Amino acid sequence: MKQRRRPLVVVLGEDDNDRQAIRVLVAALRPDIGRGGLKPLRVPPALVRNVPPNRLPRHADKVREILKAFEVATPIRAVLMHEDADDVEPAHEAVSTKIEQTFRSLPWPVHPVVPAWEIETWWFLFPEAVRQVCPGWRPLSSYAGRDVGQIRNAKQELTRALTPAGARKSTFRAYSEADSVQIAERIVALGQLAPPWFARSKSWLAFLGAVDSL
């Protein structure tokens, strides 16, 4: 008798760096699932924010078809759908609601993962993890206690904040999206997933709630 495979949590999203970083964080938050229980998929990207309402049902059908094809070989436990809010909090709430409504007919539980502006917003919560990725980066001490969910253009702001005055572009290693996975790994290694955090973010708390409900 053929043994049925372990159901996986599928991670959809806009960018592979983000998907992999989310996988690292979720695996640490839910050791009962672990990395082996999470499967990032390159397609389909769970993009709903700028999709016109009349096209959302067709988009949901495409996502269902792709996931059904995946489930032929591996059962699906739940689906994490990542999309940046591209705006400050509480914009993440509207995007999360749109994801839930668009994909409510899917036969698997759907959990939105929506950082305020971009996933870089969350990295402001973990300055020591960020520093360990590149010791030459400037400390994020000025963000202590702040509501980082109100930071606009978080990726550009993080890049600027980490760059020391007078740094030369030819020699200085600036932050890039590819650093997200390493930052997530350092957050886990340092045991920083539990509160208190360095700053505040409602979209981070919403992410923790989504992971808890898997």
N, C-alpha and C positions, 0 to 999 in steps of 0.2 A: 504493500500500500504506500503510495507516494505521500510524503509528509508535506503538509501545507506550510508555505513560507510564513515567516513572521510579518505581521502587518507593519507598514512603515508610515511615518509622518512625512509627507511630501512638502518640500519647501519651494515655493514659487516666488519670483521676484524680478526686479528690474536689472540687477547686475550680479555677476557671479561672485564678486568680492563680498557683496552684502549677503548673498545667500549663504556663503561659507561662514561668514562671521556669525550670522544668526544660528547656523547649525552648531557652532562651537558653544555659543551661549546657552542654547536650549539643551544641548547634551549635558552641560554642567548643572543646569537648573533642574533637569529631570533625568537623574542617573538611571531611573527605571527604563527610560527610552534609550539614552546613550547615543553616541555618534552613529553606531550601526543601525539604529532605528530611525534615522533621519536621511532622507534622500533629496538633495537639491536637484531640481530639474531646470535645464536651460530654457525650455519652452513648455508651456506658454508663459510669457511674462504676465503677471496678474495686474495689468494696467487698466484702471477704470476711471481715474481722475478726470481725464480729458476726453473720454469717450462720450459722444452724444447719447442721450437716453434711448433713442430709437435703435441704436446699434448694440446696446448692452445685451439684449437677449441672444443675438447672434454670437456675440463674444463669449457668453456663458456656454453656449452650445459647443463652440470650438474647444473650450477648456475641458468640458465634459468628455468630448470625444478623445482628446489626448490622454486624459487621466484614465478613461476606460481602457484604452489600449495598453497603458502601463500596468493596469491592474490584472490584465490577462496573465502576466507572469508573477506579479507581486501584489498581494492585497494592500489596500490603503487604510490606514487607521484614521488619519485626519489630514487636513491641508492647511499649511501656514502660507498666507498670501502677503508678501511684502510689497509695499509701495510707499515712496516718500510723500509726505504731505506737501512739500514745497511751500510751506507757510508756517507761521508760528502757531503754538498751541492757543486755542483748542482746535485748530484746523484738522488735526489728526482724527478727531471724532467723526467729522463729516465723511472723510475718506474711508474710515473703518465701516461706517454705516453703509456707504455705497457698495463696498466690497461684500458685506454681509447680504445686502438686498439683491445684488446682482447674481450671487452664486448660491442663494438659499435653496435652490432646487437640486443642487448637487447631492448625490447620495452619501456624502461624507461630511463630517463636521468641518466647517471653514472657520479659521481664526485669523483675523487681520493682524498684520505687524506693520504699524505705520508710525515711523519716527516723525517728530515735528521737524519740519524742513527736510533734513536728511539724516542718515544714520550717524553722521559726524556729531550731531547734537548730543547723542548719548556718550560720545567719547569725552566730552567735557566733564562728565561725572567721575571719570577715572584718571586723574592726572598722573598718578604714579605708573599705571599701566602704560599710558602713552609715553611717558618719559623713558621707560625701559626699552621701548622699541627703538628709540634713537636718542641717546644721552645728549646729543648736541642740540636738541630742540629746547626752546625756552619753556620754563615751567608755566603751568596754567594757574598759578596761585591767585591771580586777580579774579578768577571766576568762582571762588569759594562761596558757597551759600547762595549763589544766584539761581534764578529761575532760567535755566539754560534753554528751556522750551520757547523762550522769547527771542532767542538769537536768530537773526535773519541771515540767510545764505551761510548756513553752518559750515559747509565744507570750506568755503573761502575764508570764513572767520577763523576756523581752526588752523588752516594753513598759515594765515597771517599771524595768529597768536603764537604759533610755535617757532616762527622765524626770528632769530635774534637780530637786533639792530645792526646794520652794516654787513649782514651776511651776503656773500657773493653767490650769485646764481650758478656760476661755473663750478663751485666746489661744495656748496651747501646742499644737503639732501633734504629737500622739502617734503612735507607730507603728501602722500598720494592715496587714492582709493584702495590700492593694493595693500596698504598698511592696516586696513581694517581687520583682516583675519589675525594678524599678529597682535593687534591691540586686544581683540577678544580673547585670544589665548593667554595673554598676560593678565587680563582681568580675572580669568579663571584660576591661573597659577597663583595669583596673589590672594585669592579668596575674597574678592571684593564684590561679589554678587549680592551679598547680604547687606542691609542697611546698618549704620548710616552711610549715606553717600556724600560725596564732596559738594554736590550741588543738587538742584531739584529739577524734575522733569515729569510732567503728567503722562506724556506719551511713553516714557520708560515704565512707569507703573502700569500702564495699560498693557504693555508688552508682557510684563511679569504675570498679569492676570490671564492673558491669553495662553501663556505657557502652562500655567497652573491648571487650566481647564482642559488641557489635552487629554 
